[in-house]
Amino acid sequence: MAKKRRGKHVPQRTCVGCHRVLPKRQMVRLVRTPEGVRVDLTGRLPGRGAYLHDRRSCWEHALSKGTLARALRVELTQDDIARLQAFLAVLPDDDDDDEEETVKA
């Protein structure tokens, strides 16, 4: 009897803004560093990380409700907030097309 082969493992992460679970590669990683909170586009910076969609609503929710600060276990400084809002400004407007395809955590 032949063994069934499984597909390649795809790491999953939870968005701290909307709590949906998606593949890690579809998320933006934020990392707590000694210099402050940074956007980690490479996904390789050392430090405690948290993940967000590339959707404005998730970023706004995570910043306003404090879920990002809680996930990173840090109090966000004004510089951190300004840096993250600058990144938020370049994000595309929200699309609600993919909401049905994602899995709720």
C-alpha positions in Angstrom: 0.0 0.0 0.0 1.5 3.4 -1.0 1.7 6.2 1.4 -0.3 9.4 0.7 1.9 12.4 0.4 0.8 15.6 2.1 1.1 19.0 0.4 3.8 21.4 1.5 3.2 22.9 4.9 2.1 26.6 4.7 2.8 28.5 8.0 -0.4 30.3 9.2 -0.5 33.6 11.2 -3.3 35.5 12.9 -3.9 39.2 12.0 -4.0 41.2 15.3 -6.4 43.6 13.7 -9.2 41.4 12.5 -8.2 38.0 14.0 -8.4 36.1 10.7 -5.9 33.3 10.0 -4.0 33.6 6.7 -0.8 32.3 5.2 2.2 34.0 6.7 3.3 35.3 3.3 0.1 37.3 2.8 0.7 39.2 6.1 2.9 42.2 7.0 5.1 41.5 10.0 5.7 44.2 12.7 8.6 43.7 15.1 9.6 45.2 18.4 13.2 46.3 18.4 15.3 48.3 20.8 14.8 51.3 18.5 11.0 50.9 18.5 8.4 49.1 16.4 9.3 48.5 12.8 7.7 47.1 9.7 9.6 44.0 8.8 9.0 43.3 5.1 11.7 40.6 5.0 10.2 38.7 7.9 13.7 38.1 9.3 14.3 40.8 11.8 15.0 39.6 15.4 12.5 40.4 18.1 8.9 39.9 19.1 6.7 40.0 16.1 3.0 40.5 15.2 1.2 40.2 11.9 -1.4 42.4 10.1 -3.2 42.2 6.8 -2.2 44.8 4.2 -5.7 46.3 4.8 -6.3 49.8 6.2 -9.1 48.6 8.5 -6.9 46.1 10.2 -4.1 48.6 10.8 -6.5 51.3 12.1 -8.2 48.8 14.4 -4.8 47.5 15.7 -3.5 51.0 16.4 -6.7 52.4 17.9 -7.8 49.5 20.1 -4.3 48.7 21.3 -4.2 45.1 20.0 -0.9 45.7 18.3 0.7 47.1 21.4 -0.7 44.1 23.4 0.6 41.6 20.9 4.1 43.1 20.9 4.0 43.6 24.7 5.1 47.2 24.4 3.7 50.7 24.8 3.7 52.4 21.4 5.6 55.8 21.4 4.5 58.7 19.3 7.4 58.0 16.9 6.2 54.4 16.5 2.6 55.5 15.8 3.8 58.1 13.3 6.0 55.6 11.5 3.2 53.0 11.4 0.6 55.6 10.2 3.0 56.6 7.4 3.1 53.0 6.3 -0.7 52.8 6.6 -1.1 55.7 4.3 0.5 53.8 1.4 -1.8 50.7 1.9 -4.6 50.2 -0.7 -8.2 50.8 0.3 -10.0 47.8 1.8 -11.5 45.1 -0.5 -14.2 43.0 1.1 -14.0 40.4 -1.7 -11.7 38.0 0.2 -13.6 38.0 3.5 -15.5 34.8 2.7 -12.4 32.9 1.7 -10.5 33.5 5.0 -11.0 31.3 8.0 -12.0 32.9 11.3 -9.8 32.1 14.3 
